Amino acid sequence: MSGRRRVELDPDTVERDLARLVLTVVELLRQLMERQALRRVETGELTDEQEERIGLTLMLLEDRMGELRSRFGLRPEDLNIDLGPLGPLLPVEPSGADGPGGGGPGEELGR
């Protein structure tokens, strides 16, 4: 069937492709955690110390993600998997930061 797309595996890029998949999942979780933390801050559920600790943790995670992307030669937009008719996986970063953009199904997860 010529209409079907075949998965092409390249032994030379398997490590990078696996890193891309893993980092995509981590980025999705990081964005969800960030949104949840912002909601908790806005509702006053956290103490000042908890807010500080969560903020520091999220900043460190974002920095580490940048290091890992660089190590594997990936850009932030490389982590935003196209889900075909559903659109991109990751939502647009509300702050306009260097995170992957696109809006899409993942955006609903953060609400």
C-alpha positions as a LaTeX table, in Angstrom:
\begin{tabular}{lrrr}
\hline
Residue & $x$ (\AA) & $y$ (\AA) & $z$ (\AA) \\
\hline
Met1 & 0.00 & 0.00 & 0.00 \\
Ser2 & 1.68 & 3.15 & $-1.18$ \\
Gly3 & $-0.59$ & 5.47 & 0.88 \\
Arg4 & 0.85 & 4.32 & 4.20 \\
Arg5 & 3.84 & 5.99 & 5.73 \\
Arg6 & 6.57 & 3.65 & 6.80 \\
Val7 & 8.70 & 4.07 & 9.85 \\
Glu8 & 12.28 & 4.54 & 8.76 \\
Leu9 & 14.85 & 3.58 & 11.34 \\
Asp10 & 18.33 & 4.97 & 11.03 \\
Pro11 & 20.91 & 3.38 & 13.35 \\
Asp12 & 22.95 & 6.60 & 13.23 \\
Thr13 & 20.15 & 8.71 & 14.73 \\
Val14 & 18.46 & 6.24 & 17.08 \\
Glu15 & 20.02 & 7.81 & 20.21 \\
Arg16 & 18.97 & 11.33 & 19.16 \\
Asp17 & 15.47 & 10.16 & 18.23 \\
Leu18 & 15.05 & 8.38 & 21.56 \\
Ala19 & 16.31 & 11.47 & 23.40 \\
Arg20 & 13.82 & 13.59 & 21.44 \\
Leu21 & 10.93 & 11.34 & 22.49 \\
Val22 & 11.98 & 11.23 & 26.16 \\
Leu23 & 12.61 & 14.99 & 26.30 \\
Thr24 & 9.22 & 15.62 & 24.69 \\
Val25 & 7.49 & 13.69 & 27.47 \\
Val26 & 9.56 & 15.47 & 30.13 \\
Glu27 & 8.75 & 18.87 & 28.55 \\
Leu28 & 5.04 & 18.08 & 28.54 \\
Leu29 & 5.20 & 17.12 & 32.23 \\
Arg30 & 7.30 & 20.21 & 33.05 \\
Gln31 & 4.71 & 22.48 & 31.44 \\
Leu32 & 1.87 & 20.75 & 33.29 \\
Met33 & 3.72 & 21.05 & 36.62 \\
Glu34 & 4.40 & 24.73 & 35.93 \\
Arg35 & 0.73 & 25.44 & 35.24 \\
Gln36 & $-0.34$ & 23.56 & 38.36 \\
Ala37 & 2.20 & 25.49 & 40.45 \\
Leu38 & 0.93 & 28.81 & 39.07 \\
Arg39 & $-2.64$ & 27.87 & 39.94 \\
Arg40 & $-1.59$ & 26.96 & 43.47 \\
Val41 & 0.27 & 30.27 & 43.86 \\
Glu42 & $-2.71$ & 32.23 & 42.55 \\
Thr43 & $-5.10$ & 30.52 & 44.97 \\
Gly44 & $-2.77$ & 31.12 & 47.93 \\
Glu45 & $-2.35$ & 27.40 & 48.71 \\
Leu46 & 1.42 & 27.67 & 49.15 \\
Thr47 & 3.61 & 29.24 & 51.77 \\
Asp48 & 6.32 & 31.67 & 50.65 \\
Glu49 & 8.92 & 28.95 & 51.24 \\
Gln50 & 6.99 & 26.45 & 49.09 \\
Glu51 & 6.61 & 29.02 & 46.31 \\
Glu52 & 10.33 & 29.70 & 46.38 \\
Arg53 & 11.22 & 25.99 & 46.33 \\
Ile54 & 8.83 & 25.20 & 43.46 \\
Gly55 & 10.05 & 28.20 & 41.46 \\
Leu56 & 13.69 & 27.21 & 41.91 \\
Thr57 & 12.95 & 23.58 & 41.01 \\
Leu58 & 11.11 & 24.57 & 37.83 \\
Met59 & 13.92 & 26.93 & 36.80 \\
Leu60 & 16.53 & 24.23 & 37.35 \\
Leu61 & 14.47 & 21.73 & 35.37 \\
Glu62 & 14.11 & 24.20 & 32.50 \\
Asp63 & 17.88 & 24.85 & 32.52 \\
Arg64 & 18.65 & 21.13 & 32.53 \\
Met65 & 16.22 & 20.59 & 29.63 \\
Gly66 & 18.14 & 23.23 & 27.68 \\
Glu67 & 21.42 & 21.45 & 28.40 \\
Leu68 & 20.01 & 18.10 & 27.28 \\
Arg69 & 18.52 & 19.60 & 24.12 \\
Ser70 & 21.91 & 21.09 & 23.29 \\
Arg71 & 23.68 & 17.81 & 23.95 \\
Phe72 & 21.48 & 16.05 & 21.40 \\
Gly73 & 21.34 & 18.94 & 18.93 \\
Leu74 & 17.64 & 19.61 & 19.50 \\
Arg75 & 15.79 & 22.92 & 19.41 \\
Pro76 & 12.74 & 23.57 & 21.63 \\
Glu77 & 10.43 & 23.25 & 18.62 \\
Asp78 & 11.89 & 19.79 & 17.87 \\
Leu79 & 10.11 & 18.53 & 20.99 \\
Asn80 & 6.68 & 19.54 & 19.76 \\
Ile81 & 5.46 & 16.37 & 18.05 \\
Asp82 & 2.92 & 16.86 & 15.28 \\
Leu83 & $-0.19$ & 14.79 & 16.01 \\
Gly84 & $-1.55$ & 15.19 & 12.51 \\
Pro85 & $-5.14$ & 16.44 & 12.43 \\
Leu86 & $-5.04$ & 17.04 & 16.20 \\
Gly87 & $-2.22$ & 19.55 & 15.85 \\
Pro88 & 0.99 & 19.83 & 17.87 \\
Leu89 & 1.36 & 18.04 & 21.21 \\
Leu90 & 2.69 & 20.93 & 23.29 \\
Pro91 & 0.81 & 24.16 & 24.00 \\
Val92 & 2.16 & 27.63 & 23.34 \\
Glu93 & 4.31 & 28.91 & 26.18 \\
Pro94 & 2.24 & 31.75 & 27.69 \\
Ser95 & 5.32 & 33.80 & 28.61 \\
Gly96 & 6.76 & 33.69 & 25.10 \\
Ala97 & 9.80 & 31.91 & 26.51 \\
Asp98 & 12.00 & 29.79 & 24.29 \\
Gly99 & 9.83 & 26.72 & 24.86 \\
Pro100 & 8.10 & 24.89 & 22.04 \\
Gly101 & 5.08 & 26.64 & 20.64 \\
Gly102 & 2.10 & 25.72 & 18.63 \\
Gly103 & $-0.98$ & 25.32 & 20.78 \\
Gly104 & $-2.98$ & 22.14 & 20.39 \\
Pro105 & $-4.29$ & 19.18 & 22.33 \\
Gly106 & $-1.71$ & 19.57 & 25.11 \\
Glu107 & $-3.14$ & 23.00 & 25.86 \\
Glu108 & $-6.31$ & 21.42 & 27.19 \\
Leu109 & $-4.27$ & 19.39 & 29.69 \\
Gly110 & $-3.08$ & 22.54 & 31.41 \\
Arg111 & $-6.55$ & 23.88 & 32.13 \\
\hline
\end{tabular}
